[in-house]
Amino acid sequence: MRNYCNLTDSGMEDKANGSVDTKSPVENGQLPDPANWGVADVVNYFKATGFEEQATAFQDQEIDGKSLLLMTRNDVLTGLSIKLGPALKIYEYHVKQLQTQHLKSNAS
């Protein structure tokens, strides 16, 4: 299980909308590849990025890293049964960013 508690302590900028700037390096210049995350890693990531209440939805739905990378906007907005505001932030600032990072790292 990975520890994401230091995410905001490693130069990541907390934004006023509750999201965290994930462009700052965390491990070897980027976050570890989400494809290797288990359910607990996904939950810990969202807890560490300020979505403690919503992180339980990922646990309840057994979303691991590979599942997270396959999620669409609609999956996050409707499939997790979380409020619209946090769901939009989770998708736009986190899921989409992790998917993009994964695609870039696998293209190299």
All heavy atoms as an XYZ file, in Angstrom:
836
protein
N       0.847     -1.184      0.000
C       0.000      0.000      0.000
C       0.888      1.242      0.000
O       1.804      1.354      0.782
C      -0.896     -0.037      1.240
C      -1.904      1.034      1.261
S      -3.274      0.834      2.422
C      -2.549      0.120      3.836
N       0.624      2.149     -0.901
C       1.415      3.364     -1.018
C       0.905      4.418     -0.030
O      -0.247      4.456      0.306
C       1.313      3.923     -2.431
C       1.797      2.954     -3.457
C       1.754      3.583     -4.843
N       1.775      2.607     -5.894
C       2.782      1.834     -6.205
N       3.879      1.887     -5.507
N       2.710      0.973     -7.199
N       1.820      5.288      0.374
C       1.464      6.365      1.281
C       1.443      7.668      0.492
O       2.470      8.115      0.008
C       2.485      6.446      2.416
C       2.156      7.519      3.411
O       1.184      8.243      3.250
N       2.950      7.629      4.438
N       0.278      8.267      0.360
C       0.140      9.520     -0.374
C      -0.017     10.700      0.570
O      -0.359     11.774      0.147
C      -1.058      9.455     -1.328
C      -0.859      8.400     -2.375
C      -1.500      7.189     -2.288
C       0.004      8.623     -3.425
C      -1.294      6.212     -3.241
C       0.220      7.653     -4.376
C      -0.431      6.456     -4.274
O      -0.223      5.498     -5.213
N       0.257     10.504      1.841
C       0.069     11.569      2.821
C       0.983     12.758      2.557
O       0.681     13.862      2.945
C       0.299     11.041      4.234
S      -0.965      9.874      4.732
N       2.109     12.538      1.887
C       3.040     13.629      1.647
C       2.790     14.348      0.334
O       3.577     15.170     -0.068
C       4.484     13.098      1.671
C       4.863     12.616      3.040
O       4.394     13.145      4.031
N       5.711     11.606      3.108
N       1.715     14.031     -0.359
C       1.461     14.658     -1.648
C       1.448     16.172     -1.543
O       2.091     16.844     -2.316
C       0.137     14.182     -2.247
C       0.136     12.771     -2.811
C      -1.259     12.431     -3.313
C       1.139     12.609     -3.926
N       0.711     16.706     -0.600
C       0.625     18.156     -0.507
C       1.855     18.743      0.165
O       2.079     19.933      0.097
C      -0.647     18.594      0.238
O      -0.672     17.970      1.502
C      -1.881     18.234     -0.553
N       2.686     17.912      0.802
C       3.914     18.396      1.421
C       5.076     18.416      0.435
O       6.150     18.862      0.761
C       4.292     17.523      2.624
C       3.272     17.603      3.726
O       2.617     18.646      3.852
O       3.143     16.622      4.458
N       4.891     17.905     -0.768
C       6.002     17.807     -1.708
C       5.889     18.844     -2.828
O       6.235     18.574     -3.963
C       6.056     16.397     -2.282
O       4.848     16.105     -2.944
N       5.365     20.005     -2.500
C       5.316     21.073     -3.475
C       4.023     21.137     -4.271
O       3.916     21.921     -5.191
N       3.064     20.331     -3.947
C       1.798     20.371     -4.674
C       0.964     21.528     -4.151
O       0.917     21.776     -2.957
C       1.045     19.046     -4.519
C       1.810     17.878     -5.102
S       0.928     16.373     -4.866
C       0.204     16.245     -6.466
N       0.329     22.200     -5.040
C      -0.434     23.391     -4.685
C      -1.890     23.026     -4.425
O      -2.558     22.446     -5.267
C      -0.350     24.388     -5.840
C      -1.130     25.638     -5.600
C      -1.092     26.555     -6.809
O      -0.207     26.425     -7.648
O      -1.981     27.405     -6.886
N      -2.374     23.339     -3.224
C      -3.787     23.167     -2.937
C      -4.534     24.306     -3.605
O      -4.205     25.470     -3.408
C      -4.057     23.224     -1.424
C      -3.578     21.977     -0.720
O      -3.844     20.887     -1.241
O      -2.939     22.109      0.341
N      -5.528     23.986     -4.389
C      -6.314     25.005     -5.076
C      -7.557     25.316     -4.259
O      -8.020     24.498     -3.481
C      -6.707     24.514     -6.474
C      -5.502     24.297     -7.372
C      -5.933     23.827     -8.729
C      -4.733     23.618     -9.627
N      -5.116     23.116    -10.933
N      -8.105     26.476     -4.469
C      -9.270     26.911     -3.709
C     -10.483     26.029     -3.959
O     -11.370     25.952     -3.131
C      -9.610     28.363     -4.065
N     -10.516     25.310     -5.079
C     -11.677     24.488     -5.388
C     -11.575     23.087     -4.809
O     -12.380     22.227     -5.120
C     -11.893     24.426     -6.899
C     -10.745     23.766     -7.616
O      -9.799     23.304     -6.987
N     -10.806     23.731     -8.927
N     -10.567     22.826     -3.982
C     -10.455     21.521     -3.344
C      -9.592     20.551     -4.110
O      -9.346     19.451     -3.653
N      -9.109     20.949     -5.278
C      -8.252     20.049     -6.040
C      -6.801     20.325     -5.678
O      -6.468     21.309     -5.043
C      -8.465     20.245     -7.536
O      -7.987     21.508     -7.924
N      -5.948     19.420     -6.083
C      -4.529     19.564     -5.825
C      -3.811     19.508     -7.164
O      -4.142     18.698     -8.019
C      -4.030     18.421     -4.900
C      -2.532     18.496     -4.723
C      -4.721     18.485     -3.558
N      -2.828     20.369     -7.343
C      -2.053     20.364     -8.570
C      -1.141     19.148     -8.568
O      -0.196     19.068     -7.812
C      -1.225     21.649     -8.652
C      -0.445     21.749     -9.948
O      -0.509     20.838    -10.778
O       0.233     22.771    -10.111
N      -1.449     18.176     -9.414
C      -0.692     16.932     -9.437
C       0.456     16.968    -10.429
O       1.026     15.943    -10.751
C      -1.610     15.742     -9.785
O      -2.225     16.018    -11.042
C      -2.643     15.504     -8.718
N       0.825     18.152    -10.918
C       1.920     18.246    -11.872
C       3.273     18.217    -11.172
O       4.284     18.010    -11.813
C       1.781     19.515    -12.704
C       0.562     19.487    -13.601
C       0.423     20.748    -14.388
C      -0.858     20.699    -15.200
N      -1.167     21.946    -15.822
N       3.325     18.444     -9.875
C       4.584     18.432     -9.157
C       5.077     17.002     -8.998
O       4.294     16.079     -8.854
C       4.414     19.058     -7.770
O       4.031     20.401     -7.899
N       6.399     16.808     -9.003
C       6.934     15.460     -8.885
C       6.667     14.852     -7.518
O       6.684     15.538     -6.512
C       8.432     15.644     -9.115
C       8.709     17.079     -8.925
C       7.427     17.821     -9.134
N       6.418     13.560     -7.506
C       6.222     12.842     -6.258
C       7.202     11.684     -6.181
O       7.861     11.509     -5.182
C       4.768     12.341     -6.130
C       4.605     11.461     -4.918
C       3.814     13.513     -6.044
N       7.314     10.917     -7.241
C       8.236      9.786     -7.256
C       8.887      9.725     -8.633
O       8.217      9.514     -9.631
C       7.466      8.491     -6.981
C       8.338      7.257     -6.920
C       7.526      6.027     -6.603
O       7.027      5.946     -5.475
O       7.402      5.160     -7.483
N      10.217      9.915     -8.685
C      10.946      9.919     -9.953
C      10.319     10.881    -10.961
O      10.157     10.552    -12.129
C      11.014      8.514    -10.545
C      11.769      7.567     -9.639
O      12.717      7.965     -8.972
N      11.347      6.320     -9.596
N       9.912     12.054    -10.510
C       9.360     13.057    -11.408
C       7.871     12.973    -11.636
O       7.305     13.819    -12.291
N       7.217     11.941    -11.144
C       5.764     11.828    -11.315
C       5.200     10.828    -10.306
O       5.931     10.138     -9.628
C       5.415     11.410    -12.737
C       5.991     10.088    -13.162
C       5.741      9.810    -14.640
O       5.240     10.660    -15.356
N       6.086      8.642    -15.079
N       3.882     10.773    -10.257
C       3.233      9.783     -9.395
C       3.542      8.381     -9.909
O       3.757      8.199    -11.108
C       1.712      9.979     -9.419
C       1.160     11.167     -8.661
C      -0.298     11.393     -9.041
C       1.277     10.954     -7.176
N       3.546      7.389     -9.039
C       3.715      6.009     -9.506
C       2.595      5.664    -10.485
O       1.504      6.212    -10.406
C       3.591      5.173     -8.238
C       3.729      6.122     -7.103
C       3.366      7.479     -7.603
N       2.859      4.746    -11.401
C       1.883      4.365    -12.418
C       0.632      3.787    -11.754
O       0.698      2.758    -11.080
C       2.492      3.342    -13.367
C       1.588      3.013    -14.538
O       0.469      3.571    -14.626
O       2.007      2.198    -15.376
N      -0.518      4.432    -11.952
C      -1.762      3.955    -11.341
C      -2.159      2.541    -11.773
O      -2.908      1.876    -11.074
C      -2.814      4.959    -11.806
C      -2.044      6.163    -12.209
C      -0.721      5.677    -12.679
N      -1.655      2.066    -12.902
C      -1.997      0.715    -13.364
C      -1.554     -0.342    -12.356
O      -2.108     -1.442    -12.334
C      -1.363      0.443    -14.720
N      -0.607      0.004    -11.506
C      -0.099     -0.941    -10.504
C      -0.746     -0.768     -9.137
O      -0.357     -1.436     -8.190
C       1.423     -0.777    -10.374
C       2.116     -1.032    -11.675
O       1.759     -1.941    -12.419
N       3.115     -0.219    -11.991
N      -1.698      0.138     -9.007
C      -2.333      0.402     -7.714
C      -3.399     -0.627     -7.402
O      -4.155     -1.050     -8.274
C      -3.004      1.773     -7.695
C      -2.080      2.950     -7.819
C      -0.721      2.942     -7.906
C      -2.473      4.320     -7.865
N      -0.247      4.216     -8.014
C      -1.290      5.083     -7.997
C      -3.686      4.967     -7.826
C      -1.317      6.476     -8.064
C      -3.710      6.351     -7.910
C      -2.540      7.092     -8.014
N      -3.506     -0.972     -6.140
C      -4.619     -1.773     -5.650
C      -5.739     -0.835     -5.205
O      -5.601      0.391     -5.256
N      -6.829     -1.412     -4.741
C      -7.963     -0.611     -4.274
C      -7.522      0.325     -3.147
O      -7.861      1.511     -3.143
C      -9.132     -1.517     -3.812
C     -10.250     -0.686     -3.200
C      -9.653     -2.358     -4.968
N      -6.729     -0.180     -2.212
C      -6.287      0.640     -1.075
C      -5.436      1.818     -1.542
O      -5.519      2.909     -0.973
C      -5.509     -0.212     -0.077
N      -4.632      1.619     -2.592
C      -3.820      2.717     -3.124
C      -4.701      3.814     -3.712
O      -4.439      4.998     -3.518
C      -2.863      2.202     -4.204
C      -1.832      1.230     -3.658
O      -1.310      1.471     -2.561
O      -1.570      0.225     -4.346
N      -5.734      3.414     -4.437
C      -6.670      4.383     -5.022
C      -7.364      5.163     -3.905
O      -7.440      6.392     -3.942
C      -7.702      3.686     -5.940
C      -8.786      4.663     -6.385
C      -7.012      3.065     -7.151
N      -7.837      4.454     -2.899
C      -8.511      5.097     -1.767
C      -7.562      6.067     -1.073
O      -7.922      7.211     -0.795
C      -9.054      4.033     -0.784
C      -9.557      4.682      0.501
C     -10.152      3.210     -1.445
N      -6.338      5.632     -0.813
C      -5.363      6.496     -0.139
C      -5.017      7.724     -0.972
O      -4.834      8.812     -0.430
C      -4.090      5.720      0.194
C      -4.308      4.756      1.334
O      -5.222      4.919      2.137
N      -3.490      3.734      1.394
N      -4.934      7.559     -2.276
C      -4.651      8.693     -3.155
C      -5.740      9.761     -3.006
O      -5.443     10.941     -2.831
C      -4.543      8.233     -4.616
C      -4.485      9.392     -5.575
C      -3.283     10.070     -5.786
C      -5.616      9.847     -6.238
C      -3.223     11.159     -6.647
C      -5.563     10.929     -7.099
C      -4.373     11.583     -7.294
O      -4.315     12.672     -8.132
N      -7.003      9.340     -3.076
C      -8.079     10.330     -2.990
C      -8.215     10.910     -1.592
O      -8.547     12.090     -1.441
C      -9.398      9.755     -3.523
C      -9.397      9.678     -5.020
C      -9.287      8.464     -5.667
C      -9.443     10.830     -5.781
C      -9.234      8.398     -7.053
C      -9.392     10.783     -7.176
C      -9.281      9.562     -7.809
N      -7.917     10.142     -0.560
C      -7.913     10.697      0.796
C      -6.829     11.757      0.918
O      -7.056     12.831      1.473
C      -7.685      9.586      1.825
C      -8.899      8.740      2.076
C      -8.619      7.698      3.143
C      -9.861      6.875      3.433
N      -9.605      5.863      4.475
N      -5.646     11.462      0.390
C      -4.514     12.381      0.501
C      -4.702     13.643     -0.324
O      -4.105     14.679     -0.017
C      -3.225     11.673      0.070
N      -5.535     13.582     -1.352
C      -5.742     14.764     -2.199
C      -6.977     15.560     -1.791
O      -7.422     16.430     -2.534
C      -5.827     14.367     -3.694
O      -6.844     13.399     -3.876
C      -4.497     13.843     -4.196
N      -7.527     15.256     -0.628
C      -8.604     16.082     -0.084
C     -10.007     15.563     -0.300
O     -10.971     16.270     -0.041
N     -10.139     14.335     -0.754
C     -11.457     13.755     -1.002
C     -11.698     12.565     -0.081
O     -12.058     11.479     -0.523
C     -11.593     13.345     -2.479
C     -11.552     14.504     -3.418
C     -10.389     14.851     -4.075
C     -12.687     15.286     -3.616
C     -10.345     15.935     -4.934
C     -12.658     16.375     -4.478
C     -11.483     16.702     -5.133
N     -11.497     12.795      1.204
C     -11.610     11.723      2.187
C     -12.995     11.075      2.176
O     -13.121      9.850      2.181
C     -11.274     12.262      3.581
C     -11.175     11.158      4.589
C     -10.023     11.341      5.547
O      -9.092     12.091      5.259
O     -10.093     10.700      6.596
N     -14.025     11.894      2.162
C     -15.394     11.365      2.181
C     -15.699     10.576      0.906
O     -16.318      9.516      0.946
C     -16.380     12.523      2.328
C     -17.826     12.106      2.430
C     -18.750     13.309      2.581
O     -18.374     14.293      3.242
O     -19.861     13.245      2.019
N     -15.254     11.085     -0.234
C     -15.547     10.446     -1.513
C     -14.683      9.211     -1.759
O     -15.053      8.342     -2.555
C     -15.341     11.450     -2.658
C     -16.332     12.584     -2.665
C     -16.032     13.678     -1.640
O     -14.925     13.786     -1.124
N     -17.032     14.494     -1.336
N     -13.561      9.108     -1.085
C     -12.653      7.968     -1.276
C     -13.342      6.640     -0.959
O     -13.027      5.613     -1.576
C     -11.408      8.139     -0.413
N     -14.299      6.666     -0.041
C     -14.993      5.421      0.313
C     -15.790      4.851     -0.861
O     -15.978      3.647     -0.949
C     -15.928      5.627      1.524
O     -16.874      6.648      1.215
C     -15.151      6.008      2.773
N     -16.212      5.727     -1.786
C     -16.942      5.255     -2.964
C     -16.051      4.365     -3.821
O     -16.514      3.376     -4.397
C     -17.460      6.436     -3.781
N     -14.768      4.693     -3.908
C     -13.834      3.874     -4.674
C     -13.624      2.522     -3.982
O     -13.489      1.495     -4.645
C     -12.509      4.615     -4.863
C     -12.631      5.801     -5.786
C     -12.969      7.056     -5.296
C     -12.433      5.659     -7.150
C     -13.104      8.146     -6.139
C     -12.568      6.746     -8.013
C     -12.905      7.984     -7.498
N     -13.623      2.546     -2.659
C     -13.511      1.300     -1.890
C     -14.772      0.449     -2.097
O     -14.671     -0.744     -2.392
C     -13.345      1.622     -0.396
C     -13.324      0.399      0.502
C     -12.000     -0.325      0.442
O     -10.952      0.309      0.528
N     -12.019     -1.628      0.291
N     -15.929      1.067     -1.957
C     -17.197      0.341     -2.092
C     -17.343     -0.303     -3.465
O     -17.884     -1.396     -3.591
C     -18.390      1.276     -1.841
C     -18.453      1.778     -0.412
O     -17.788      1.191      0.473
O     -19.159      2.783     -0.185
N     -16.870      0.380     -4.491
C     -16.988     -0.133     -5.862
C     -15.768     -0.960     -6.282
O     -15.688     -1.406     -7.433
C     -17.192      1.024     -6.846
C     -18.489      1.768     -6.653
C     -19.700      0.888     -6.892
O     -19.720      0.055     -7.782
N     -20.721      1.053     -6.058
N     -14.821     -1.144     -5.365
C     -13.604     -1.936     -5.599
C     -12.834     -1.457     -6.830
O     -12.430     -2.235     -7.691
C     -13.942     -3.424     -5.702
C     -14.571     -3.965     -4.436
C     -14.971     -5.437     -4.523
O     -14.696     -6.097     -5.534
O     -15.565     -5.906     -3.541
N     -12.597     -0.133     -6.887
C     -11.875      0.467     -8.003
C     -10.373      0.398     -7.717
O      -9.876      1.056     -6.811
C     -12.297      1.939     -8.219
C     -13.805      2.070     -8.429
C     -11.505      2.561     -9.374
C     -14.336      1.453     -9.696
N      -9.670     -0.413     -8.483
C      -8.212     -0.457     -8.377
C      -7.633      0.461     -9.459
O      -8.372      1.136    -10.184
C      -7.680     -1.886     -8.499
C      -7.978     -2.542     -9.838
O      -8.504     -1.883    -10.760
O      -7.689     -3.751     -9.964
N      -6.333      0.489     -9.580
C      -5.696      1.394    -10.527
C      -6.083      1.138    -11.971
O      -6.322      2.077    -12.734
N      -6.146     -0.119    -12.365
C      -6.524     -0.431    -13.749
C      -7.956      0.004    -14.030
O      -8.247      0.542    -15.102
C      -6.334     -1.923    -14.032
C      -4.874     -2.295    -14.114
C      -4.660     -3.762    -14.384
C      -3.160     -4.016    -14.410
N      -2.793     -5.373    -14.196
N      -8.848     -0.210    -13.085
C     -10.238      0.235    -13.246
C     -10.309      1.752    -13.305
O     -11.048      2.320    -14.112
C     -11.104     -0.265    -12.091
O     -11.117     -1.671    -12.042
N      -9.527      2.419    -12.461
C      -9.500      3.881    -12.437
C      -9.095      4.437    -13.799
O      -9.689      5.397    -14.296
C      -8.521      4.363    -11.364
C      -8.417      5.858    -11.133
C      -9.694      6.391    -10.500
C      -7.227      6.180    -10.260
N      -8.117      3.802    -14.422
C      -7.640      4.270    -15.722
C      -8.656      4.056    -16.838
O      -8.580      4.694    -17.883
C      -6.317      3.585    -16.080
C      -5.136      3.978    -15.190
C      -3.924      3.111    -15.509
C      -4.807      5.453    -15.318
N      -9.610      3.181    -16.626
C     -10.649      2.910    -17.621
C     -11.910      3.745    -17.421
O     -12.803      3.742    -18.265
C     -11.037      1.427    -17.589
C      -9.959      0.440    -18.030
C     -10.402     -0.990    -17.738
C      -9.637      0.630    -19.501
N     -11.985      4.471    -16.307
C     -13.200      5.213    -15.986
C     -13.427      6.379    -16.934
O     -12.501      7.090    -17.304
C     -13.164      5.723    -14.543
C     -13.240      4.601    -13.525
S     -13.337      5.208    -11.839
C     -15.101      5.488    -11.745
N     -14.684      6.552    -17.302
C     -15.093      7.697    -18.104
C     -15.640      8.776    -17.172
O     -15.881      8.529    -15.981
C     -16.191      7.305    -19.112
O     -17.359      6.912    -18.368
C     -15.739      6.175    -20.027
N     -15.870      9.939    -17.735
C     -16.463     11.037    -16.963
C     -17.816     10.597    -16.401
O     -18.132     10.842    -15.241
C     -16.612     12.264    -17.870
C     -17.163     13.487    -17.179
C     -17.163     14.664    -18.167
N     -17.554     15.888    -17.541
C     -18.807     16.325    -17.474
N     -19.790     15.630    -18.001
N     -19.086     17.468    -16.877
N     -18.603      9.926    -17.229
C     -19.918      9.463    -16.807
C     -19.818      8.449    -15.666
O     -20.635      8.463    -14.745
C     -20.681      8.868    -17.994
C     -22.125      8.626    -17.661
O     -22.817      9.536    -17.219
N     -22.580      7.400    -17.873
N     -18.825      7.575    -15.712
C     -18.631      6.602    -14.624
C     -18.426      7.319    -13.294
O     -19.008      6.941    -12.279
C     -17.402      5.725    -14.885
C     -17.562      4.783    -16.048
O     -18.706      4.405    -16.372
O     -16.525      4.420    -16.647
N     -17.586      8.348    -13.314
C     -17.284      9.077    -12.078
C     -18.499      9.872    -11.612
O     -18.823      9.889    -10.418
C     -16.051     10.002    -12.261
C     -15.801     10.824    -11.006
C     -14.816      9.182    -12.614
N     -19.205     10.514    -12.551
C     -20.330     11.369    -12.172
C     -21.546     10.583    -11.713
O     -22.298     11.048    -10.858
C     -20.724     12.284    -13.336
C     -19.679     13.290    -13.793
C     -20.236     14.157    -14.914
C     -19.189     14.143    -12.657
N     -21.771      9.406    -12.276
C     -22.996      8.673    -11.938
C     -22.755      7.320    -11.288
O     -23.583      6.852    -10.524
C     -23.871      8.461    -13.191
O     -23.152      7.674    -14.136
C     -24.272      9.784    -13.815
N     -21.644      6.689    -11.565
C     -21.423      5.334    -11.083
C     -20.931      5.217     -9.660
O     -20.995      4.147     -9.063
N     -20.428      6.305     -9.105
C     -19.873      6.248     -7.752
C     -20.822      6.769     -6.686
O     -20.509      6.709     -5.503
C     -18.551      7.037     -7.695
C     -17.418      6.479     -8.551
C     -16.216      7.417     -8.498
C     -17.022      5.090     -8.086
N     -21.955      7.304     -7.089
C     -22.945      7.835     -6.141
C     -22.351      8.884     -5.205
O     -22.587      8.851     -3.998
C     -23.576      6.698     -5.332
O     -24.208      5.783     -6.185
N     -21.578      9.806     -5.778
C     -21.077     10.917     -4.981
C     -21.635     12.220     -5.553
O     -22.104     12.257     -6.687
C     -19.525     10.951     -4.927
C     -18.911     11.020     -6.320
C     -18.988      9.764     -4.174
C     -17.402     11.083     -6.325
N     -21.603     13.260     -4.749
C     -22.172     14.545     -5.152
C     -21.481     15.071     -6.407
O     -20.297     14.820     -6.630
C     -22.042     15.560     -4.020
C     -22.927     15.223     -2.842
C     -22.807     16.259     -1.750
C     -23.693     15.870     -0.582
N     -23.564     16.799      0.536
N     -22.244     15.813     -7.197
C     -21.779     16.280     -8.496
C     -20.518     17.140     -8.411
O     -19.571     16.940     -9.183
C     -22.894     17.055     -9.210
C     -22.559     17.578    -10.602
C     -22.188     16.433    -11.545
C     -23.735     18.368    -11.155
N     -20.480     18.091     -7.493
C     -19.316     18.985     -7.387
C     -18.012     18.228     -7.168
O     -17.069     18.369     -7.957
N     -17.934     17.412     -6.112
C     -16.710     16.640     -5.906
C     -16.428     15.670     -7.052
O     -15.272     15.477     -7.429
C     -16.975     15.881     -4.608
C     -18.024     16.663     -3.903
C     -18.856     17.288     -4.985
N     -17.466     15.090     -7.631
C     -17.268     14.145     -8.739
C     -16.619     14.833     -9.935
O     -15.716     14.280    -10.567
C     -18.595     13.511     -9.135
N     -17.064     16.044    -10.248
C     -16.464     16.792    -11.354
C     -14.989     17.082    -11.088
O     -14.142     16.933    -11.969
C     -17.217     18.103    -11.587
C     -18.593     17.972    -12.232
C     -19.369     19.276    -12.102
C     -18.466     17.548    -13.688
N     -14.678     17.503     -9.866
C     -13.290     17.792     -9.502
C     -12.444     16.530     -9.549
O     -11.307     16.553    -10.047
C     -13.223     18.427     -8.113
C     -13.817     19.805     -8.055
C     -13.878     20.306     -6.633
C     -14.679     21.593     -6.559
N     -14.929     21.994     -5.173
N     -12.969     15.438     -9.035
C     -12.238     14.172     -9.047
C     -11.917     13.761    -10.472
O     -10.788     13.387    -10.785
C     -13.033     13.070     -8.306
C     -12.955     13.319     -6.800
C     -12.518     11.679     -8.655
C     -13.898     12.455     -5.978
N     -12.881     13.874    -11.361
C     -12.625     13.461    -12.739
C     -11.658     14.415    -13.436
O     -10.644     13.993    -13.989
C     -13.915     13.345    -13.562
C     -13.589     12.893    -14.962
C     -13.256     11.557    -15.207
C     -13.542     13.792    -16.016
C     -12.897     11.144    -16.479
C     -13.182     13.386    -17.292
C     -12.857     12.061    -17.511
O     -12.487     11.656    -18.765
N     -11.963     15.704    -13.410
C     -11.175     16.677    -14.161
C      -9.755     16.843    -13.650
O      -8.821     16.952    -14.447
C     -11.870     18.043    -14.174
C     -13.121     18.079    -15.018
C     -12.860     17.836    -16.503
O     -11.841     18.307    -17.041
O     -13.694     17.153    -17.125
N      -9.576     16.896    -12.328
C      -8.272     17.200    -11.765
C      -7.473     15.969    -11.369
O      -6.282     16.092    -11.067
C      -8.409     18.122    -10.551
C      -9.027     19.455    -10.894
C     -10.211     19.869    -10.295
C      -8.433     20.298    -11.827
C     -10.784     21.087    -10.615
C      -8.999     21.521    -12.150
C     -10.169     21.906    -11.536
O     -10.722     23.117    -11.855
N      -8.092     14.809    -11.340
C      -7.370     13.630    -10.874
C      -7.452     12.456    -11.842
O      -6.425     12.030    -12.362
C      -7.848     13.235     -9.473
C      -7.568     14.310     -8.477
N      -6.311     14.553     -7.961
C      -8.374     15.262     -7.936
C      -6.358     15.588     -7.149
N      -7.603     16.039     -7.109
N      -8.646     11.944    -12.096
C      -8.770     10.774    -12.971
C      -8.201     11.087    -14.352
O      -7.367     10.337    -14.882
C     -10.232     10.281    -13.059
C     -10.358      9.147    -14.063
C     -10.724      9.830    -11.684
N      -8.614     12.184    -14.928
C      -8.155     12.559    -16.270
C      -6.640     12.774    -16.289
O      -5.956     12.338    -17.222
C      -8.897     13.823    -16.722
C      -8.940     14.013    -18.209
C     -10.098     14.914    -18.590
C      -9.636     16.302    -18.886
N     -10.706     17.146    -19.432
N      -6.120     13.418    -15.250
C      -4.673     13.656    -15.161
C      -3.905     12.341    -15.044
O      -2.866     12.161    -15.686
C      -4.351     14.561    -13.959
C      -4.961     15.931    -14.027
C      -4.386     16.787    -15.138
O      -3.222     16.679    -15.482
N      -5.211     17.627    -15.734
N      -4.412     11.427    -14.228
C      -3.747     10.130    -14.064
C      -3.787      9.326    -15.359
O      -2.818      8.650    -15.720
C      -4.381      9.346    -12.913
C      -4.149      9.919    -11.515
C      -5.056      9.231    -10.504
C      -2.684      9.787    -11.112
N      -4.908      9.394    -16.071
C      -5.027      8.698    -17.348
C      -4.030      9.260    -18.361
O      -3.350      8.502    -19.062
C      -6.459      8.809    -17.890
C      -7.463      8.025    -17.099
C      -8.903      8.341    -17.467
O      -9.227      9.391    -17.989
N      -9.790      7.394    -17.174
N      -3.918     10.573    -18.425
C      -2.993     11.224    -19.347
C      -1.557     10.847    -19.009
O      -0.763     10.506    -19.890
C      -3.174     12.757    -19.306
O      -4.516     13.060    -19.669
C      -2.214     13.460    -20.235
N      -1.211     10.886    -17.725
C       0.139     10.530    -17.279
C       0.452      9.090    -17.660
O       1.535      8.791    -18.169
C       0.265     10.690    -15.765
C       1.576     10.168    -15.215
C       1.538      9.991    -13.717
O       1.199     10.928    -13.002
N       1.885      8.816    -13.244
N      -0.503      8.200    -17.452
C      -0.305      6.774    -17.770
C      -0.064      6.590    -19.268
O       0.839      5.859    -19.677
C      -1.513      5.971    -17.305
C      -1.464      4.541    -17.700
N      -0.611      3.639    -17.081
C      -2.118      3.843    -18.641
C      -0.771      2.457    -17.646
N      -1.688      2.548    -18.596
N      -0.872      7.253    -20.082
C      -0.704      7.135    -21.529
C       0.644      7.676    -21.996
O       1.298      7.069    -22.836
C      -1.832      7.878    -22.249
C      -3.217      7.224    -22.150
C      -4.280      8.125    -22.750
C      -3.232      5.864    -22.831
N       1.065      8.804    -21.428
C       2.367      9.390    -21.804
C       3.517      8.487    -21.389
O       4.460      8.300    -22.145
C       2.534     10.768    -21.167
C       1.721     11.847    -21.831
C       1.944     13.183    -21.165
C       1.110     14.276    -21.806
N       1.270     15.555    -21.123
N       3.432      7.926    -20.186
C       4.543      7.082    -19.707
C       4.625      5.766    -20.467
O       5.701      5.202    -20.632
C       4.432      6.832    -18.201
O       3.305      6.047    -17.905
N       3.502      5.274    -20.967
C       3.511      4.032    -21.745
C       3.863      4.257    -23.209
O       4.229      3.326    -23.907
C       2.168      3.301    -21.629
C       2.050      2.603    -20.307
O       3.048      2.302    -19.666
N       0.834      2.337    -19.883
N       3.741      5.503    -23.668
C       4.083      5.815    -25.055
C       5.593      5.961    -25.227
O       6.104      5.847    -26.325
C       3.379      7.101    -25.487
N       6.298      6.213    -24.119
C       7.750      6.403    -24.217
C       8.502      5.114    -24.262
O       8.167      4.115    -23.809
C       8.306      7.178    -23.033
O       7.425      8.019    -22.442
